[in-house]
């Protein structure tokens, strides 16, 4: 289990450092008389998928996240000849027309622009992007991070994947900063998969935590939008020492559960946030009843996924998961008067972004 201290690229928010040259496995050409090195694509088109993510996991606010199997976003990147360095969003599906087609104003465009900067040489072409949204906006399942991760991996793939995933996190962080804030607990697992502990974003310092075996999550997304910026606005500015001690202990328990493969301990820790969930929960109609229903149906624990409104529960197996899922859906409908967009039982995703 090795820590990942990632060197910041030039221009990132991290302390200034000379960027390491990307491991380029493609042909770089020196343009005669110009003194500029260009990097050529090795494919004309590449498509990538990035999964949903669960950030915070209760007491792990802004420092813990994981990827889950199931739905996600797909970005297709294609070469635009004779348009070096340009990024163009050519189309978006599944967003209801809400997302901008201007690259600097869209998380896929920003991630693509930043990925090109990490290649180690100027691209000899431009990049056209098409986004298929599989995750709802403002869902608490890392929707923007999935788009950014898929875009970064698709663009990187066009050039033969010269940039490792841990450095592509910088491209995702730039994208997240424009949408929901400078935090890596969604973008890191969306790219790398598994559980990621974020020790620091400045400088970026990550730890991938291995989990042995299968881990099952129940994710229920109600028809209610909870924008991350609004949910961050309600966070307390001062926290009583008793709550701090609780969350430190539960955060340690969360890590211990992951490292020992103890789903019950993970669930108990996830269920015990005393700082963030108490102020965000009341903003999600019916959440308290959903949490109670999940535990009564056999879940080890339940909390808010990311900024919400999706509720996440940890269960022992898929059969229990189905019971818990139905109980959570019913509670959202009766106590919260909310219909449900999606309800599913899924496993931990250890792959993160991948080619499709």
Beta strands, then each sheet from edge to edge (+ up, - down):
strand 1: 3-5
strand 2: 28-31
strand 3: 36-39
strand 4: 45-55
strand 5: 64-80
strand 6: 87-93
strand 7: 122-123
strand 8: 126-132
strand 9: 195-201
strand 10: 204-209
strand 11: 216-222
strand 12: 301-304
strand 13: 311-315
strand 14: 340-347
strand 15: 354-355
sheet 1: 1+ 10- 9+ 5- 4+ 15-
sheet 2: 1+ 10- 9+ 5- 8+ 6+
sheet 3: 2+ 3- 7-
sheet 4: 12+ 13- 11+ 14-
end
